[in-house]
Amino acid sequence: MTDQKEMETASHHIVSPVVYVVIFLALLVGTAVTVGASYINLGVFNPIIALAIACVKATLVVLFFMHVKYSSKLTKLTVFCGVFTFLTLIGMTLADYISRAWGAW
């Protein structure tokens, strides 16, 4: 039983608190960049820039705070399948929205 317990604890990756502080600071910088970008008039690119920054911040949270970076391949596959399903549903919704005959009735 001791060998099994040692194997379970040996498989966990220990993340340094410095990594968490660096990621936290990166998220704060990302928030500041988002706020700064909201004051710049970029026309139709404002939401695109805001969503790009949000995607980078979400990726940092998933990889480090949710420990997906150090997880098994099965966990990474599960996250990828969830993101793929989400993007497929968004793509299908946008395809329906674009294909409608607006104002033709």
N, CA, C and O atoms as a MOPAC input file, in Angstrom:
PM7 MOZYME 1SCF
protein

 N      0.82800 1    -1.19300 1     0.00000 1
 C      0.00000 1     0.00000 1     0.00000 1
 C      0.86800 1     1.25100 1     0.00000 1
 O      0.47900 1     2.26800 1    -0.57400 1
 N      2.00200 1     1.19700 1     0.61300 1
 C      2.88900 1     2.35700 1     0.64200 1
 C      3.41400 1     2.66900 1    -0.74900 1
 O      3.54800 1     3.83600 1    -1.11600 1
 N      3.71600 1     1.62300 1    -1.53400 1
 C      4.22400 1     1.84800 1    -2.88700 1
 C      3.18200 1     2.53100 1    -3.76500 1
 O      3.51300 1     3.40500 1    -4.56600 1
 N      1.92900 1     2.13200 1    -3.61200 1
 C      0.87300 1     2.75000 1    -4.40600 1
 C      0.70100 1     4.21700 1    -4.01600 1
 O      0.50600 1     5.07400 1    -4.87800 1
 N      0.77200 1     4.49800 1    -2.73400 1
 C      0.63300 1     5.88200 1    -2.26400 1
 C      1.78700 1     6.73800 1    -2.77700 1
 O      1.57200 1     7.88800 1    -3.16000 1
 N      3.00200 1     6.20200 1    -2.79200 1
 C      4.15300 1     6.93400 1    -3.29500 1
 C      4.02400 1     7.19600 1    -4.79300 1
 O      4.41400 1     8.25900 1    -5.27600 1
 N      3.47500 1     6.22300 1    -5.52800 1
 C      3.31000 1     6.41000 1    -6.96900 1
 C      2.29000 1     7.49300 1    -7.26200 1
 O      2.46100 1     8.26400 1    -8.20600 1
 N      1.21900 1     7.56300 1    -6.46000 1
 C      0.20200 1     8.58200 1    -6.67700 1
 C      0.74400 1     9.98200 1    -6.40500 1
 O      0.46300 1    10.91500 1    -7.15700 1
 N      1.51200 1    10.12800 1    -5.34400 1
 C      2.04000 1    11.45100 1    -5.02600 1
 C      3.17500 1    11.83400 1    -5.95200 1
 O      3.40100 1    13.02300 1    -6.17800 1
 N      3.89600 1    10.86800 1    -6.49400 1
 C      5.00700 1    11.16700 1    -7.39100 1
 C      4.51900 1    11.65200 1    -8.74800 1
 O      5.24800 1    12.34800 1    -9.45500 1
 N      3.28500 1    11.29100 1    -9.12300 1
 C      2.78400 1    11.67600 1   -10.43800 1
 C      2.26700 1    13.11200 1   -10.47600 1
 O      2.02400 1    13.64200 1   -11.56000 1
 N      2.09600 1    13.74800 1    -9.33100 1
 C      1.60500 1    15.12200 1    -9.30000 1
 C      2.75800 1    16.08800 1    -9.51600 1
 O      3.85100 1    15.92000 1    -8.97500 1
 N      2.48300 1    17.09700 1   -10.31600 1
 C      3.49400 1    18.10700 1   -10.58700 1
 C      3.35000 1    19.24000 1    -9.57800 1
 O      2.25000 1    19.75700 1    -9.37800 1
 N      4.43000 1    19.62200 1    -8.95700 1
 C      4.41800 1    20.70800 1    -7.98300 1
 C      4.76200 1    22.00700 1    -8.70000 1
 O      5.81800 1    22.13000 1    -9.32100 1
 N      3.86100 1    22.96200 1    -8.60400 1
 C      4.06000 1    24.24900 1    -9.25800 1
 C      4.54600 1    25.24500 1    -8.21500 1
 O      3.99400 1    25.34000 1    -7.11900 1
 N      5.56800 1    25.97000 1    -8.56900 1
 C      6.13900 1    26.96600 1    -7.66900 1
 C      5.17100 1    28.14000 1    -7.49100 1
 O      4.48600 1    28.52200 1    -8.44000 1
 N      5.10900 1    28.70500 1    -6.30700 1
 C      4.26200 1    29.89000 1    -6.10700 1
 C      4.67900 1    31.06700 1    -6.99900 1
 O      3.86100 1    31.93600 1    -7.30400 1
 N      5.93700 1    31.09300 1    -7.41300 1
 C      6.39900 1    32.16300 1    -8.29900 1
 C      5.65000 1    32.11000 1    -9.62700 1
 O      5.33200 1    33.14800 1   -10.20800 1
 N      5.36700 1    30.89100 1   -10.10700 1
 C      4.62000 1    30.74300 1   -11.36100 1
 C      3.22400 1    31.34200 1   -11.20900 1
 O      2.73500 1    32.02900 1   -12.10600 1
 N      2.59000 1    31.07900 1   -10.07700 1
 C      1.25800 1    31.63400 1    -9.84100 1
 C      1.28500 1    33.16100 1    -9.77300 1
 O      0.38100 1    33.82100 1   -10.28600 1
 N      2.29800 1    33.71400 1    -9.15500 1
 C      2.40800 1    35.17200 1    -9.05800 1
 C      2.63000 1    35.76700 1   -10.45200 1
 O      2.03400 1    36.78900 1   -10.79200 1
 N      3.48000 1    35.13500 1   -11.25200 1
 C      3.74000 1    35.63900 1   -12.60900 1
 C      2.46900 1    35.57500 1   -13.46100 1
 O      2.16800 1    36.51700 1   -14.19400 1
 N      1.73000 1    34.48100 1   -13.36900 1
 C      0.48100 1    34.36200 1   -14.13000 1
 C     -0.53900 1    35.37500 1   -13.63000 1
 O     -1.26100 1    35.96800 1   -14.43100 1
 N     -0.60900 1    35.58300 1   -12.32400 1
 C     -1.51900 1    36.58900 1   -11.76900 1
 C     -1.17400 1    37.98100 1   -12.29100 1
 O     -2.06200 1    38.74700 1   -12.66600 1
 N      0.11100 1    38.30200 1   -12.31300 1
 C      0.52800 1    39.60400 1   -12.84300 1
 C      0.22900 1    39.71900 1   -14.33500 1
 O     -0.15700 1    40.78700 1   -14.81100 1
 N      0.40300 1    38.63300 1   -15.06500 1
 C      0.06400 1    38.64100 1   -16.49300 1
 C     -1.43300 1    38.87200 1   -16.69000 1
 O     -1.83500 1    39.57500 1   -17.61700 1
 N     -2.24900 1    38.29100 1   -15.83300 1
 C     -3.69400 1    38.51500 1   -15.92200 1
 C     -4.05100 1    39.96400 1   -15.57900 1
 O     -4.94800 1    40.54500 1   -16.19000 1
 N     -3.35500 1    40.54100 1   -14.61000 1
 C     -3.58700 1    41.95700 1   -14.29100 1
 C     -3.18200 1    42.85100 1   -15.45000 1
 O     -3.88000 1    43.81400 1   -15.76900 1
 N     -2.05800 1    42.53900 1   -16.08000 1
 C     -1.62600 1    43.31400 1   -17.24500 1
 C     -2.64200 1    43.15300 1   -18.38100 1
 O     -2.96500 1    44.11900 1   -19.07200 1
 N     -3.13600 1    41.94300 1   -18.56400 1
 C     -4.16000 1    41.71400 1   -19.58500 1
 C     -5.42300 1    42.51700 1   -19.32300 1
 O     -6.04300 1    43.03400 1   -20.25200 1
 N     -5.80200 1    42.61900 1   -18.05900 1
 C     -6.97000 1    43.42600 1   -17.71300 1
 C     -6.71100 1    44.90400 1   -17.99200 1
 O     -7.58100 1    45.60300 1   -18.51100 1
 N     -5.51700 1    45.37600 1   -17.64800 1
 C     -5.16500 1    46.77500 1   -17.92600 1
 C     -5.13800 1    47.04600 1   -19.42700 1
 O     -5.58100 1    48.10300 1   -19.87500 1
 N     -4.62200 1    46.09800 1   -20.20400 1
 C     -4.59000 1    46.26400 1   -21.66500 1
 C     -6.01000 1    46.28700 1   -22.22600 1
 O     -6.30300 1    47.04700 1   -23.14800 1
 N     -6.88300 1    45.46000 1   -21.67300 1
 C     -8.28200 1    45.45800 1   -22.11300 1
 C     -8.94600 1    46.80100 1   -21.83600 1
 O     -9.63300 1    47.35200 1   -22.69600 1
 N     -8.73900 1    47.31800 1   -20.64500 1
 C     -9.31400 1    48.62700 1   -20.30300 1
 C     -8.71300 1    49.71400 1   -21.18300 1
 O     -9.43200 1    50.58300 1   -21.67500 1
 N     -7.39700 1    49.67000 1   -21.38400 1
 C     -6.75200 1    50.66100 1   -22.25200 1
 C     -7.25200 1    50.59100 1   -23.68400 1
 O     -7.45400 1    51.61900 1   -24.33000 1
 N     -7.45100 1    49.37400 1   -24.17900 1
 C     -7.93300 1    49.20700 1   -25.55800 1
 C     -9.37100 1    49.69000 1   -25.70700 1
 O     -9.78500 1    50.07100 1   -26.80300 1
 N    -10.13200 1    49.67900 1   -24.62400 1
 C    -11.52600 1    50.14300 1   -24.71400 1
 C    -11.61900 1    51.64400 1   -24.92700 1
 O    -12.63300 1    52.13700 1   -25.42200 1
 N    -10.58200 1    52.37100 1   -24.56300 1
 C    -10.58300 1    53.81900 1   -24.74800 1
 C    -10.08700 1    54.23300 1   -26.13500 1
 O    -10.21600 1    55.39800 1   -26.51300 1
 N     -9.52900 1    53.30100 1   -26.88600 1
 C     -9.04100 1    53.59400 1   -28.23200 1
 C    -10.13700 1    53.22600 1   -29.22400 1
 O    -10.67700 1    52.12000 1   -29.17500 1
 N    -10.46200 1    54.13600 1   -30.11000 1
 C    -11.50000 1    53.88800 1   -31.10400 1
 C    -10.89000 1    53.14300 1   -32.28800 1
 O    -10.18500 1    53.72900 1   -33.11000 1
 N    -11.17100 1    51.84300 1   -32.36100 1
 C    -10.67900 1    51.02200 1   -33.46700 1
 C    -11.80300 1    50.56700 1   -34.38300 1
 O    -11.60900 1    49.69300 1   -35.22800 1
 N    -12.96000 1    51.15200 1   -34.21700 1
 C    -14.09800 1    50.80000 1   -35.06600 1
 C    -14.59200 1    49.39200 1   -34.78100 1
 O    -14.85300 1    49.02800 1   -33.63400 1
 N    -14.71700 1    48.60100 1   -35.85300 1
 C    -15.23400 1    47.24200 1   -35.70700 1
 C    -14.21900 1    46.29900 1   -35.05200 1
 O    -14.56600 1    45.17500 1   -34.68800 1
 N    -12.98400 1    46.74200 1   -34.90200 1
 C    -11.95400 1    45.87700 1   -34.32200 1
 C    -11.92400 1    45.91400 1   -32.79600 1
 O    -11.21600 1    45.11600 1   -32.18200 1
 N    -12.67100 1    46.81800 1   -32.17300 1
 C    -12.69600 1    46.87600 1   -30.70300 1
 C    -13.13100 1    45.55400 1   -30.07000 1
 O    -12.43600 1    45.05400 1   -29.18600 1
 N    -14.26700 1    44.96600 1   -30.49300 1
 C    -14.63400 1    43.68300 1   -29.87400 1
 C    -13.67400 1    42.55200 1   -30.23500 1
 O    -13.48500 1    41.62600 1   -29.44600 1
 N    -13.07600 1    42.61700 1   -31.40300 1
 C    -12.12400 1    41.58300 1   -31.81400 1
 C    -10.88600 1    41.61900 1   -30.92300 1
 O    -10.40300 1    40.57600 1   -30.48100 1
 N    -10.37400 1    42.81800 1   -30.66200 1
 C     -9.20800 1    42.96900 1   -29.78300 1
 C     -9.55700 1    42.52100 1   -28.36300 1
 O     -8.77400 1    41.82100 1   -27.72000 1
 N    -10.74000 1    42.92700 1   -27.87200 1
 C    -11.15100 1    42.55500 1   -26.51900 1
 C    -11.30800 1    41.03600 1   -26.38400 1
 O    -10.90900 1    40.45800 1   -25.37400 1
 N    -11.88600 1    40.39600 1   -27.39500 1
 C    -12.04400 1    38.94000 1   -27.34700 1
 C    -10.70500 1    38.22000 1   -27.46100 1
 O    -10.52100 1    37.16800 1   -26.84800 1
 N     -9.77800 1    38.75900 1   -28.22700 1
 C     -8.45200 1    38.14500 1   -28.34100 1
 C     -7.72300 1    38.18800 1   -26.99600 1
 O     -7.10900 1    37.20600 1   -26.57900 1
 N     -7.79900 1    39.33000 1   -26.33100 1
 C     -7.16900 1    39.45600 1   -25.01100 1
 C     -7.85300 1    38.51600 1   -24.01600 1
 O     -7.18400 1    37.88100 1   -23.20100 1
 N     -9.16900 1    38.42700 1   -24.08200 1
 C     -9.90400 1    37.53400 1   -23.18300 1
 C     -9.54100 1    36.07100 1   -23.42400 1
 O     -9.46000 1    35.28900 1   -22.47700 1
 N     -9.32200 1    35.69700 1   -24.67900 1
 C     -8.93000 1    34.31600 1   -24.99000 1
 C     -7.54700 1    33.99800 1   -24.43400 1
 O     -7.31500 1    32.89900 1   -23.93100 1
 N     -6.63700 1    34.94900 1   -24.52400 1
 C     -5.29100 1    34.73600 1   -23.96700 1
 C     -5.38100 1    34.57600 1   -22.45300 1
 O     -4.73500 1    33.69800 1   -21.88200 1
 N     -6.17600 1    35.41600 1   -21.80500 1
 C     -6.31800 1    35.33500 1   -20.35000 1
 C     -6.99100 1    34.02200 1   -19.93900 1
 O     -6.58300 1    33.39800 1   -18.96000 1
 N     -8.00100 1    33.60700 1   -20.67100 1
 C     -8.67700 1    32.34300 1   -20.36200 1
 C     -7.73600 1    31.15800 1   -20.55300 1
 O     -7.78000 1    30.19400 1   -19.78900 1
 N     -6.88800 1    31.23300 1   -21.57200 1
 C     -5.91100 1    30.16800 1   -21.79800 1
 C     -4.92700 1    30.07500 1   -20.64100 1
 O     -4.58400 1    28.97400 1   -20.20900 1
 N     -4.47200 1    31.20500 1   -20.13900 1
 C     -3.57300 1    31.20100 1   -18.98400 1
 C     -4.24200 1    30.57600 1   -17.75600 1
 O     -3.62100 1    29.80200 1   -17.02700 1
 N     -5.49600 1    30.91800 1   -17.53800 1
 C     -6.21700 1    30.37300 1   -16.38900 1
 C     -6.37100 1    28.86000 1   -16.52500 1
 O     -6.12600 1    28.12100 1   -15.57200 1
 N     -6.77500 1    28.40300 1   -17.70100 1
 C     -6.98100 1    26.96700 1   -17.90000 1
 C     -5.66800 1    26.20500 1   -17.78700 1
 O     -5.61800 1    25.15400 1   -17.14900 1
 N     -4.61100 1    26.71800 1   -18.39300 1
 C     -3.33600 1    25.99800 1   -18.38200 1
 C     -2.69200 1    25.93900 1   -17.00600 1
 O     -2.19200 1    24.88800 1   -16.60500 1
 N     -2.69500 1    27.03500 1   -16.28600 1
 C     -1.93300 1    27.08000 1   -15.04400 1
 C     -2.79000 1    26.91200 1   -13.79600 1
 O     -2.46600 1    26.08200 1   -12.94700 1
 N     -3.87800 1    27.67800 1   -13.65800 1
 C     -4.67700 1    27.58100 1   -12.44700 1
 C     -5.51800 1    26.30500 1   -12.40600 1
 O     -5.84100 1    25.80800 1   -11.32700 1
 N     -5.87300 1    25.77600 1   -13.57500 1
 C     -6.61400 1    24.52300 1   -13.61800 1
 C     -5.67600 1    23.33800 1   -13.86100 1
 O     -6.14100 1    22.20500 1   -13.98600 1
 N     -4.37800 1    23.57900 1   -13.93000 1
 C     -3.33200 1    22.55500 1   -14.03100 1
 C     -3.44600 1    21.67600 1   -15.26900 1
 O     -3.01300 1    20.52400 1   -15.24200 1
 N     -4.01500 1    22.19000 1   -16.35000 1
 C     -4.13100 1    21.39900 1   -17.56200 1
 C     -2.76100 1    21.22700 1   -18.22400 1
 O     -2.52200 1    20.21300 1   -18.88000 1
 N     -1.88400 1    22.17500 1   -18.06800 1
 C     -0.55200 1    22.08600 1   -18.67300 1
 C      0.21000 1    20.86800 1   -18.17000 1
 O      0.96500 1    20.25700 1   -18.92700 1
 N      0.02600 1    20.51200 1   -16.92800 1
 C      0.75800 1    19.40700 1   -16.32100 1
 C     -0.09300 1    18.15300 1   -16.18200 1
 O      0.31300 1    17.20600 1   -15.50800 1
 N     -1.26200 1    18.12900 1   -16.80400 1
 C     -2.17300 1    16.99200 1   -16.68000 1
 C     -1.87700 1    15.93500 1   -17.73500 1
 O     -0.98800 1    16.08300 1   -18.57400 1
 N     -2.65500 1    14.86700 1   -17.65800 1
 C     -2.48200 1    13.76700 1   -18.60500 1
 C     -3.01700 1    14.15600 1   -19.98200 1
 O     -3.69400 1    15.17100 1   -20.14600 1
 N     -2.69600 1    13.32900 1   -20.95000 1
 C     -3.16500 1    13.58100 1   -22.31100 1
 C     -4.68600 1    13.47300 1   -22.39600 1
 O     -5.31400 1    14.14900 1   -23.21100 1
 N     -5.26800 1    12.63500 1   -21.56700 1
 C     -6.72100 1    12.50100 1   -21.56500 1
 C     -7.39600 1    13.79600 1   -21.11500 1
 O     -8.41800 1    14.18500 1   -21.68000 1
 N     -6.84900 1    14.45500 1   -20.12300 1
 C     -7.40100 1    15.73600 1   -19.66700 1
 C     -7.26100 1    16.79000 1   -20.75200 1
 O     -8.19100 1    17.55800 1   -20.99600 1
 N     -6.10400 1    16.83300 1   -21.40500 1
 C     -5.90300 1    17.78800 1   -22.49600 1
 C     -6.86500 1    17.51500 1   -23.64600 1
 O     -7.38800 1    18.44900 1   -24.25400 1
 N     -7.10100 1    16.23400 1   -23.94700 1
 C     -8.05000 1    15.87200 1   -24.99400 1
 C     -9.46500 1    16.30300 1   -24.61900 1
 O    -10.21700 1    16.77600 1   -25.47200 1
 N     -9.82700 1    16.14300 1   -23.35500 1
 C    -11.15300 1    16.54400 1   -22.89400 1
 C    -11.34900 1    18.05400 1   -23.03300 1
 O    -12.40300 1    18.50600 1   -23.48100 1
 N    -10.34700 1    18.82500 1   -22.65400 1
 C    -10.42600 1    20.28400 1   -22.79500 1
 C    -10.51900 1    20.66100 1   -24.27100 1
 O    -11.32400 1    21.51400 1   -24.64600 1
 N     -9.70000 1    20.03000 1   -25.10600 1
 C     -9.73000 1    20.32100 1   -26.53700 1
 C    -11.10100 1    19.99400 1   -27.13400 1
 O    -11.62100 1    20.76700 1   -27.93900 1
 N    -11.69100 1    18.85800 1   -26.74800 1
 C    -13.00800 1    18.48800 1   -27.27200 1
 C    -14.08100 1    19.48300 1   -26.82900 1
 O    -14.98800 1    19.80300 1   -27.59700 1
 N    -13.97900 1    19.96500 1   -25.60500 1
 C    -14.93600 1    20.96800 1   -25.14100 1
 C    -14.83200 1    22.26600 1   -25.93300 1
 O    -15.84500 1    22.84800 1   -26.31900 1
 N    -13.59400 1    22.71800 1   -26.17400 1
 C    -13.38200 1    23.94400 1   -26.94800 1
 C    -13.83300 1    23.73600 1   -28.39200 1
 O    -14.44500 1    24.62100 1   -28.98900 1
 N    -13.52900 1    22.56500 1   -28.95200 1
 C    -13.93800 1    22.27000 1   -30.32600 1
 C    -15.46000 1    22.25900 1   -30.45100 1
 O    -16.00400 1    22.80800 1   -31.40900 1
 N    -16.14800 1    21.64100 1   -29.49500 1
 C    -17.61000 1    21.61800 1   -29.52300 1
 C    -18.18200 1    23.02900 1   -29.40800 1
 O    -19.11700 1    23.38300 1   -30.12600 1
 N    -17.62600 1    23.82500 1   -28.51500 1
 C    -18.07400 1    25.20700 1   -28.36300 1
 C    -17.90200 1    25.98800 1   -29.67200 1
 O    -18.82200 1    26.68000 1   -30.10900 1
 N    -16.72400 1    25.87600 1   -30.29300 1
 C    -16.47900 1    26.60200 1   -31.54500 1
 C    -17.36700 1    26.09800 1   -32.67800 1
 O    -17.78600 1    26.88300 1   -33.52800 1
 N    -17.65700 1    24.80700 1   -32.70000 1
 C    -18.56400 1    24.26000 1   -33.70900 1
 C    -19.96500 1    24.82800 1   -33.54600 1
 O    -20.59600 1    25.21000 1   -34.53100 1
 N    -20.45600 1    24.88800 1   -32.32000 1
 C    -21.79200 1    25.43400 1   -32.08200 1
 C    -21.85600 1    26.92500 1   -32.41200 1
 O    -22.84300 1    27.39300 1   -32.97900 1
 N    -20.81200 1    27.66900 1   -32.05900 1
 C    -20.77600 1    29.09200 1   -32.40700 1
 C    -20.73200 1    29.25700 1   -33.92100 1
 O    -21.42600 1    30.11000 1   -34.47600 1
 N    -19.91900 1    28.44400 1   -34.58900 1
 C    -19.83600 1    28.50900 1   -36.05400 1
 C    -21.15900 1    28.19600 1   -36.72200 1
 O    -21.53800 1    28.85600 1   -37.69000 1
 N    -21.86900 1    27.19400 1   -36.21700 1
 C    -23.17200 1    26.86300 1   -36.79200 1
 C    -24.18400 1    27.97300 1   -36.54200 1
 O    -25.00800 1    28.26800 1   -37.40700 1
 N    -24.12900 1    28.58200 1   -35.37800 1
 C    -25.03500 1    29.69300 1   -35.07700 1
 C    -24.75300 1    30.87700 1   -35.98900 1
 O    -25.68300 1    31.49300 1   -36.51000 1
 N    -23.47600 1    31.20300 1   -36.18800 1
 C    -23.12700 1    32.31500 1   -37.06600 1
 C    -23.47200 1    32.01600 1   -38.52500 1
 O    -23.87700 1    32.91400 1   -39.26300 1
 N    -23.31400 1    30.76600 1   -38.94000 1
 C    -23.68800 1    30.39500 1   -40.31300 1
 C    -25.18700 1    30.58600 1   -40.53200 1
 O    -25.60200 1    31.05100 1   -41.59300 1
 N    -25.99400 1    30.23400 1   -39.54700 1
 C    -27.43700 1    30.44300 1   -39.64300 1
 C    -27.75600 1    31.92900 1   -39.67100 1
 O    -28.59900 1    32.37400 1   -40.45100 1
 N    -27.09300 1    32.68500 1   -38.83300 1
 C    -27.33800 1    34.12700 1   -38.75000 1
 C    -26.97000 1    34.82900 1   -40.05900 1
 O    -27.71500 1    35.68900 1   -40.52800 1
 N    -25.84500 1    34.47500 1   -40.64500 1
 C    -25.38600 1    35.11200 1   -41.87500 1
 C    -26.25100 1    34.73100 1   -43.06400 1
 O    -26.44800 1    35.54000 1   -43.97000 1
 N    -26.77300 1    33.50100 1   -43.07200 1
 C    -27.50400 1    33.01300 1   -44.24500 1
 C    -28.94900 1    33.47700 1   -44.31500 1
 O    -29.63900 1    33.17700 1   -45.28800 1
 N    -29.41200 1    34.18200 1   -43.33600 1
 C    -30.81300 1    34.64300 1   -43.35900 1
 C    -30.97200 1    35.81000 1   -44.31900 1
 O    -30.05900 1    36.61500 1   -44.50500 1
 N    -32.15700 1    35.88400 1   -44.92800 1
 C    -32.45600 1    36.96200 1   -45.87000 1
 C    -33.04900 1    38.13000 1   -45.08300 1
 O    -34.26600 1    38.25000 1   -44.94400 1
 N    -32.17600 1    38.97500 1   -44.57900 1
 C    -32.62100 1    40.09200 1   -43.75200 1
 C    -33.31900 1    41.14700 1   -44.61000 1
 O    -32.77500 1    41.62000 1   -45.60700 1
 N    -34.52600 1    41.50000 1   -44.19900 1
 C    -35.27600 1    42.56100 1   -44.88000 1
 C    -35.94000 1    42.12800 1   -46.16900 1
 O    -36.47900 1    42.96700 1   -46.89100 1
 N    -35.91500 1    40.82300 1   -46.48200 1
 C    -36.51400 1    40.36100 1   -47.73200 1
 C    -37.99300 1    40.05500 1   -47.58900 1
 O    -38.64400 1    39.74400 1   -48.58600 1
 N    -38.54800 1    40.13200 1   -46.38700 1
 C    -39.95300 1    39.78100 1   -46.21400 1
 C    -40.83200 1    40.95100 1   -46.31400 1
 O    -42.05000 1    40.82200 1   -46.19100 1

